[in-house]
């Protein structure tokens, strides 16, 4: 996750690689269990990516899992 954070911080706002790094940062944060940080990265990716992005797909997956009933 730290490497992706460095990539995000070092890239220009309109750099497509920044948007990719945001996606992978979110996935890494989600795996680590930091769901709020994952959501934040994904929302930033949606704002800068435009259209239906993989960021929205992963955000949907996170929200579905968060709302799942556990027994």
Residue, then its C-alpha position, 0 to 999 in steps of 0.5 A: x500500500x505504501x508504494x501505491x501511496x507514493x505513486x499517487x502523491x507523485x503523479x499529476x492529477x490528470x495522469x492515468x497511472x495515478x488513477x490506476x495507483x488509486x485503484x490498487x491502493x484501495x485494493x491493498x487497503x481493503x485487504x489490510x482491513x482499512x475499509x474507510x481508506x479503501x473507500x476514500x481512494x476509490x472515490x478519488x479515482x471515481x472523481x478523476x476517472x470519469x465514467x464507469x470505472x473499475x473503482x466503482x466496481x470495487x466500491x460496490x463489492x466493498x459495500x456489498x461485503x460490508x452489508x452482508x449478514x454474517x452468521 
